[in-house]
Amino acid sequence: MKNKKKQKKTAKRASSSSSLGKNATSGFDSNQTRLSERAHRFQGKGGILSAVASTAKSAAENVEKYMGKATIGGSNKQLDESDYEEMTVKGTCRTLEKEYLRLTSPPREELVRPQAILQRHLENLKRSYYELGKVHNGRNREYDWYCSQFKALRQDLTVQRIQNAFAVDVYETHAKVALEEDDINEYNQSQTQLKELYDLINNGGYALGRVRNSSSGGKQQQSKGKQRREREENRREALKHQNEFIAYRIIYYVFLSGNRKYEGGSSDIFKIMLQLTPEQRKDECIHHALLVRAAVADNDYHKFFQLQDAAPNMSDYLMDKIVPSVRQGALQRICKAYRPSVSADFVLKELGFDVENNNEEATGGRAWMEGCGCRFDGELLMTKDSSLKESVVGVKNSLI
């Protein structure tokens, strides 16, 4: 057996030497036919080019699968910004400040900031906005810049699927800043995401918001008991302002219910009320919001302005959106109830104007009433001679 194998090897070497000797005189370049035959062997299915193309396609498919393309509609779908935001990456960017840009391609990890960096930047934004009078890194900043920074923070949270107490803090902060700056659209976007986060965290479908150092990989895993305690602590931290923002949402829907273009305000309010627990109804913010709803529903303008003066937290910012419609209805009722005249100061007080401590507000209130068609005789409002219409003085158009 061994001899037969040896003979085959010897014969093969002899054949190779003979072939080499034959080609040594003519060279490879002298036989184009053989060169073409050799090249043809590396083409077609199974050849080198086919293998390279197959490998590239496989890599592309793996990247798309990792980025989440297959889960949002398949490889044939024309992707847009919302699709790119549904893709998941783990950020490595160390830059604190980043302007908000709409996603026009899959998010790249080197352009996305991890949670540790986002936390540092959020604290800097809070400090510069609330404590330093909008001076950030020695430069005066307008709200547009802060809004861009918050939206970039939210985008980085979205593409990394960070849904924990820190994410709640980002959305709550942006919502409050938007209220202060009278940006009802950005407030509504933040409030919508907050509702989803609160529901997710209440149901336990979130990750612990703890930032882990990469050098701690060799440490032993925490005990299940300690993990449960951390999860519960994180849950409490995430939900500590939930009732406050439920109250804001109630007042926001009261505002929407007065908008003729929006038909879901009342039903949305009742959905929230049905979900409230007895403990939540006793909460100061929610109790106040429910009283606001009742005052608007009953056209009780006197109670409404009393509630605005005693509004907790930032509820009065949202109540400001309802004031024009409440004043308009109140003025109509006053003009019908008091004939032929009534004290102008009394009416201004009933309409929520501070006539005792703010002369400028009193002057503005009188101008608003004149814009509604009111007629005055000295300090009296001549209700019988007034022909009321909707005033445009000092009233901003809704962006909804």
HELIX and SHEET records of a PDB file:
HELIX    1   1 LYS A    2  SER A   26  1                                  25    
HELIX    2   2 PHE A   28  SER A   30  5                                   3    
HELIX    3   3 GLN A   32  ARG A   41  1                                  10    
HELIX    4   4 ILE A   48  MET A   67  1                                  20    
HELIX    5   5 LYS A   69  ILE A   72  5                                   4    
HELIX    6   6 GLU A   81  GLU A   85  1                                   5    
HELIX    7   7 GLU A  109  LEU A  111  5                                   3    
HELIX    8   8 GLN A  115  LYS A  126  1                                  12    
HELIX    9   9 ARG A  127  GLU A  131  3                                   5    
HELIX   10  10 TYR A  143  VAL A  159  1                                  17    
HELIX   11  11 ALA A  165  GLU A  180  1                                  16    
HELIX   12  12 ILE A  184  ASN A  202  1                                  19    
HELIX   13  13 SER A  214  GLY A  218  5                                   5    
HELIX   14  14 LYS A  224  LEU A  239  1                                  16    
HELIX   15  15 GLN A  242  SER A  257  1                                  16    
HELIX   16  16 GLY A  265  GLN A  275  1                                  11    
HELIX   17  17 PRO A  278  ARG A  281  1                                   4    
HELIX   18  18 GLU A  284  ALA A  297  1                                  14    
HELIX   19  19 TYR A  301  ASP A  309  1                                   9    
HELIX   20  20 SER A  315  ALA A  337  1                                  23    
HELIX   21  21 ALA A  344  GLU A  350  1                                   7    
HELIX   22  22 ASN A  359  GLY A  371  1                                  13    
HELIX   23  23 THR A  383  ASP A  385  5                                   3    
SHEET    1   A 2 VAL A 135  HIS A 136  0                                        
SHEET    2   A 2 ARG A 139  ASN A 140 -1                                        
SHEET    1   B 3 VAL A 342  SER A 343  0                                        
SHEET    2   B 3 LEU A 380  LEU A 381 -1                                        
SHEET    3   B 3 PHE A 376  ASP A 377 -1                                        
END                                                                             
